[in-house]
């Protein structure tokens, strides 16, 4: 698994447990537990990492789209940009 995969996804592979996404909307202190995300294990390590990272990222994106004002990321998460797009850092 590469170093850019979320730590929670790495733990999911190691512990063979599903991810349990939790969001907190700070303005109203509303906790929302999302359904567990089962880790896909087909035996093809590279494909599994790709699929699980994509699923986890899609879930994160859906939460950000619901509460864009709550989004804050303080380290360099996005390593590449589409061709022609300016650097964001």
C-alpha positions in Angstrom: 0.0 0.0 0.0 1.5 3.4 -0.9 2.1 6.2 1.6 -0.7 8.3 0.1 -3.5 6.0 1.0 -5.4 7.2 4.1 -4.2 5.7 7.4 -7.7 4.6 8.1 -7.6 2.5 4.9 -4.3 1.0 5.9 -5.7 0.1 9.3 -8.8 -1.5 7.6 -6.5 -3.8 5.6 -4.4 -4.7 8.6 -7.3 -5.3 11.0 -9.7 -6.7 8.4 -12.4 -4.3 9.7 -14.8 -2.0 7.9 -14.3 1.8 7.9 -16.9 3.7 10.0 -17.1 7.2 8.7 -18.2 9.9 11.1 -18.8 13.5 10.3 -19.2 16.4 12.8 -20.9 19.6 11.7 -19.3 22.1 14.1 -21.9 24.9 13.9 -24.7 22.7 15.2 -22.7 20.0 16.8 -24.4 17.3 14.8 -22.7 13.9 14.7 -23.6 11.7 11.7 -22.4 8.2 11.5 -22.3 6.9 7.9 -22.9 3.2 7.1 -19.7 1.1 7.5 -17.6 0.8 4.3 -16.5 -2.8 4.0 -12.9 -3.2 2.7 -12.8 -5.0 -0.7 -10.4 -7.9 -0.7 -10.1 -9.8 -4.0 -6.6 -11.0 -3.6 -5.2 -8.5 -6.1 -3.5 -6.1 -3.7 -2.9 -3.2 -6.1 -6.5 -3.4 -7.4 -7.9 -3.6 -3.9 -5.9 -0.6 -2.8 -7.1 1.4 -5.8 -10.7 0.4 -5.3 -10.8 1.0 -1.6 -9.0 4.3 -1.8 -11.4 5.5 -4.5 -14.5 4.4 -2.4 -13.1 6.1 0.7 -12.3 9.3 -1.3 -15.8 9.4 -2.9 -17.3 9.2 0.6 -15.1 12.0 1.8 -16.0 14.1 -1.3 -19.7 13.6 -0.6 -19.4 14.9 2.9 -17.4 17.9 1.7 -20.1 18.7 -0.9 -22.8 18.5 1.9 -20.8 20.8 4.2 -18.3 22.8 2.2 -17.8 25.4 4.9 -16.6 22.7 7.3 -13.8 21.5 5.0 -10.2 22.1 6.2 -7.1 20.2 5.2 -3.8 21.4 6.5 -1.3 19.3 4.7 -0.5 18.7 1.0 -3.1 16.1 0.2 -3.5 16.6 -3.6 -0.1 15.8 -5.3 -1.1 16.3 -8.9 -3.4 18.7 -10.9 -5.1 18.2 -14.2 -3.0 19.5 -17.2 -3.2 23.2 -17.5 -4.5 23.8 -13.9 -2.5 26.1 -11.7 -0.7 24.8 -8.6 -3.0 25.2 -5.5 -0.2 25.3 -2.9 
